[in-house]
Amino acid sequence: MQNATHVESPCISICEMDANSGLCKGCFRTRDEIALWGGASNDERIAILDQLHARRVASGGRGRRQTRRGSMSLSTMQSNLKGN
């Protein structure tokens, strides 16, 4: 069972930077966000995820992609991290 306090990386192993946007084509993170992820707190990671969802929608995609967490909503994940 996965630890509920771990915020999973949005990486989907399509690691190619878009020259025009400066975003990874797979996860929509910037180079800085990718570099910071390993040392980021859960709150920082959630803030990055919030931005990714908006970027994905702006590019014509879905706001959330299905992950191993299944259909867990962002608000549920935030509640779990805060111990509620």
PyMOL commands that set and color helices and strands:
alter all, ss='L'
color gray80, all
select helices_A, chain A and resi 31-37+42-58+74-82
alter helices_A, ss='H'
color red, helices_A
deselect
rebuild
show_as cartoon
